[in-house]
């Protein structure tokens, strides 16, 4: 994600939305924009929704604390950015109906937002394709939005082999919920991808093989190179970057279990 805006205050956030900037304004916690708390809006993206021109909506709040997370202003309460009112975002999307193909809802973790299904329903009603980025922690949220046709594409982050999840996320994680989310996404009749951010200090070649095995039969698994930027833990050390040859080896091992594995 991009850097935080230096000036704080909601009027500046509005200005940024109109200019198509990505909003990261620090402000007061009690300024709430509605049932979905929106911490940022990117007016246009050519990379977040594969093959589509999209806007990106960033929800605020996450129940993981991954050290390498590059969006602490959406994760740490003490760093929370000022919310953008949901109505303002909807007005913006309404005005871009003929210019954009889709809307990406990311975070933070969108599925912890109580108003997410209704938000998605409204966006779908405008004629947009909807892509959801998630950690997979809320299968009870994913199941109805898939069944009701509220989402067209889901990207689920696979943080680590299941036995290492709690260490990588610094949170107690219900592994059964993750397994259920994986199953729902694979069998949901929608487009999807699973993806892992690869930093050598956290992720080994054996880990990639283990994660791919847990995704057996999936059509798409993406390995994302860790890119150094602001991180949730300022002391996080990613280690030496893997070489292209090492990534090739990881992809070969992953393809034993999934239909496609590529590097992003």
N, C-alpha and C positions, 0 to 999 in steps of 0.2 A: 504494500500500500504506500501511498505518498505521505509526505510529512504533514504534521499538524500546522494549521494556520496559526499565525502568531496572535492575531487579535481575537478576543473572545466576545461572545454576545450573539444572540439569535439573529438580529438584523444582518450581521455579517454572514451568517450561515445562509440566509435567504439569498443574499447577493451571490454567494458562491454557487448555489444551485442554479440560479439564472445564467451564470457564466459558464456552467458546465464543469466546474471544478469539483474535486473530491473533497468533501467537507470533513474536517477533523478539528472542530472548535472546542476548546476546553470551556467548561461552564458549570453552572449549578446543577446538581443532581436532581433537584425537584422540578425542573422544567421537563414535563413529559409530553410527548407528541401524540399520544393515543395508545390503543391496545397493542400496537407494534411499536416498540421504541427504536427509532431510526437514528443511527449515529453518523451516517454519511450517505452521500449520493454522488455517483459518477454519471455524468450526463450521457456519455457514449463510450463504448468499449468494443474493440474488434477482436478481443482475445478471450474474454471470460465465458462466452457462450459459443462453443465450436460451430463455425460456419454461419454465425448470425451476428448482426449488429444489435447491441443491447445497451440498456442502462443497467447500472449496478446499484442495488440498495443494500446498505450495510446496517444490520441490526446490532444493537448494543447489548452486551452481556454474554458470558460464556461460563460453562461449568467445568471446563478444563483449564489447566495452567501450564501449558507446554512451554518450556523454557525458550524455545526457538521461535515462538509466535511473533510475527512482525507487526501486530496490531494491538499493542497494549492499551491504547486509548479506547478500545472497544471491549476490553477484557477486565482490566483492573479498575475497581470502583474509584480508587483515588485518582485515576487518570481519565475517567469517563468524559467523553465529549458531550456537548450540549445537544439534546435531541432535536431533530427537525420534525415539525408537526406532520403527522401522516397525511392530513388533508393537503398540505402544500406539495408533498411528493406526488399524491394522486393527481393534482392539478397539472403538475409538470408532465407526468406520464400521459395524461389526456391530451396535452398539447403536442405530443410527439408521436401520436398514433400512426401517422403516415411515414414517419422517418425511421422508426426502430422496429426490429423484428421481435425482440424479446426483452424480458426483464430477469436479471439474475438477483436472487436473494441470498445474501451471504452474511458473514458476521465477523466476530462473535459466533454465536450458535443460534440460528434462526428458530430452531424447533423448541426453544424454551420460551418463546413469545406466545402468550395466550391467544393473541389475535391473528396468528399466522394464517390459519385456514381461510378466514374471512378476507384478509388482505390479499391472499392468492386468488380467491374467487373474484374479487373486484378487478384485479389486474387481468385475469383471464377474460373477464367480461368486456374489457377494452379491446380484446382481440390479440393480446400479446401471447407469445410462447413464454413459459415460465421455467427457469432453471433454479434449482435449490442446491446450495452447498451445505453440507452437514457432516457432523462427526458420527452420526448414526446412534446417538445416545437415546433417541426418543422414538422407538418403533411404533409406539401407540399413537404418535402424531403422524408418522410417515404412512402408516397403513391406510387411514381414511383419505388422506390427500391424494394418494395414488389411486385408490378405488374410485374416488369421485372425479378423477380426471383434472385435478387442480394443478398438476405439475407435468411437464413434458420431458424434463431432463434432471437427473439427480447426480451430483458428484459427491461421493462419500470419501472422506479422508480416512485412510488406514494408518494409524500413528505408529504402530509397532506390532510385533507378534503378540498374540493375546496374552501370553504370560508376562510380557513386559509393559503392558498398557499402563498400569497404575504408576509405574516408575516414570515413564515418559510424560504422562499427563499430569503428574503430581496430584492425582485424584483417585479415589476408590471407584473403579469402573465395573459395572455389571456386564460381564462378558456375554451372558446370554442375550442381553439387549442388543449388543453389537452383532452377534450371530443372526439374530432375528432380522435386524435391519438389512444385513447383507442379503439374506434370503428374500426379503420383501422386494428389494431393489432388483435383484436378478430376475425375479419372477413376476415383476409388476407390469410388463408389457410396455415399458417406457424406455427412452434412451438413457444411458447412464455411463458413468466411469467410476472406478475406484482409483485412488491416487495416494502416493506416499512421498512426503518430502524427505530427501535423503541427505543426511549429514553424517560424515564418517564417524564422528564421536558418538553417535546414537545408533546408527544403522549399519549392520554388516551384510555381506553377501548372503550369509546363511539366514539372516533375518528376512531379506527380500524373498528368498525361496519359501520360508515359513509363511509369510504373509500371503504370497501367491497361492500356496496350498490351501489356506483358509478361504480363498476366493474361488476355489475350483469350479471351472465351468463359466466363469465370468467372461464377458466378451471384450472388456477393455480395462487394462491396468496401466496407469501412468506413473512413471518415476520422475519426480520433480527435483532438480538440482537445488540444493539449499543455496540461496543468494544472501550474502551478508548484508544486513541492514539493521535498523533498530529492532531489538528483540525484547520480549517480555522480561527476560533475565539478562541484564546488561553484561553479566560475566560469562554468558554462554559462549563456549568455544566449539566451533563446528568441526574442528580437525582439518586435516589436509583433504582437499577435494579429491574425489575419486576420478581416475583417468577415464577417458573414453573407452579404453579397452576393458577396464573394470566394470563400467556400466554395461558394456556389451555382454559380459559374462553374466551379470545379474539378469539382464533381459532374457538371455537364453534359458536360464534356470526357471524364470517365472513363466516362460511360454510352455513349460511342461504341464502347467496347470490352467492357464488362461488362454483365451483365443488370441489376444493381442497384448503386447507389452511394449511401450515406447517411452522415450525420454522427452520431457518438456523442459 
